Amino acid sequence: MSATLPATPPGTQPTAGGQSVANDRKTQFLRLWHNDEARRLFACLVGGVVLALMTGPEGDGISMTSGLSGALLHPRIFAFLGIGAVVWALMTLRRRYGASIRRLNDRVTGAPRRLLPDRRVRAVVLLAILAVAIVYPIYLNSFWQSVLVEQIGVYVLLAIGLNVVVGYAGLLDLGYIAFFAIGAYSDAYWTGALPVHPIFHLNPFWAIPFAIAAAMLAGVLLGTPALRLRGDYLAILTLGFGEIIQIVANNLTGVTGGAQGVINIPHFSIHLFGINYAWGIASLPYYYLLLGFVVIALVAFSFLEHSRVGRAWSAIREDEVAAEASGVSVLKYKVMAFAIGASTSGFAGMIVASQISFVEPGDFTVQLSILILVLVIFGGMGSLAGAVVGAAVLQWLPQYLRVHPLFGFQQQDLYIYLGAILVLMMIFRPVGLIPSKRRKREIGLAEHGVGTADAMSGSSDPVV
């Protein structure tokens, strides 16, 4: 007689079913986790949350978690999660359709040349852009007019000058802001604002050649011994030069005014042929002054790029040893690039000093040199249009984020945003927004192991 099996206790089958469901969910999770796309999406979203935390409000002594809750329990978190999702989508598109995107990019970037083959047509387009640049600022409020001068105009001029050094000649200069300081203090000296007085006082307009000459002389004095170095050694030396200028300005109280700075620097004014006009503290007149000098610099540097000097810079940038073997005076053209870039920075420093009527050593930190370098890299090294667009975009964006309530941008977060943007640019578009043809070709060859992108690497040997 067979034994009767005991009845299954109530609840046993559901427990087994629950374990099965739990195992299925675990298996699905492991499959999802091992999926590359899911992991990338998770990493991008976590990056957005980290960025929201880093740029969120600071905590206070009353509530220990106020900073955390202000960053994560605020609608701004959705904006940063959206940024992470967009980055993931771009990475996915680039991986799946990289070849098609590159072909589309080549068509888009080459469209202006194809659509505007006639130089006269291109000149008309450029004049139209210039007309917009002249008329549009009139309709802006005072805040954005000040942004045009203090954030965009000055840094566009600085980026154009550094583009000559970094983009044309391929020299890494981390002390570029030192020439900015020399131009500012030269303006203060010749206008009689420093503790030491010149033989004769000059109107700021007549002091422009002296400020530019002082910056160029500093560029020559630094460049002659320094430019025998390459790569990291040159970068460290220029970084030290920038620090030296700031320390000297800070400690030489009897000459520069020391840490307290210099006040009462005269504004620009014209008293010539019956014309009497003073710039004052309004931003718009300084904008037009900057615009005029930017146009002059763009035209001059464009001709310079396509001249014998520009070709010598290109040869030095691509392969310094080969350029020297071909008869190019490497040191001469390097010093020339340093001097020309320094002159532009010196004039920008003079503009700032005259507008705010104040200059202090704390305004000339190494972070500003790095910021200007980032503007050039972002826009496209070796491209004048890239330098202008890169400086304009990256200097406009923080101001927009600051006034937009969703992001809650603070000035101390500037380099966090810029660092994130630069990392994305290096991933998706290492040549910059608007690269020059030569630089684009060089970087493309370097990516395939043929030579190096520029002389900053210190070697022209192929990558093995």
Summary of the structure (lengths in Angstrom):
residues: 464
radius of gyration: 28.2
end to end distance: 83.0
largest distance: 130.4
contacts: 1459
relative contact order: 0.12
helix: 72%
strand: 3%
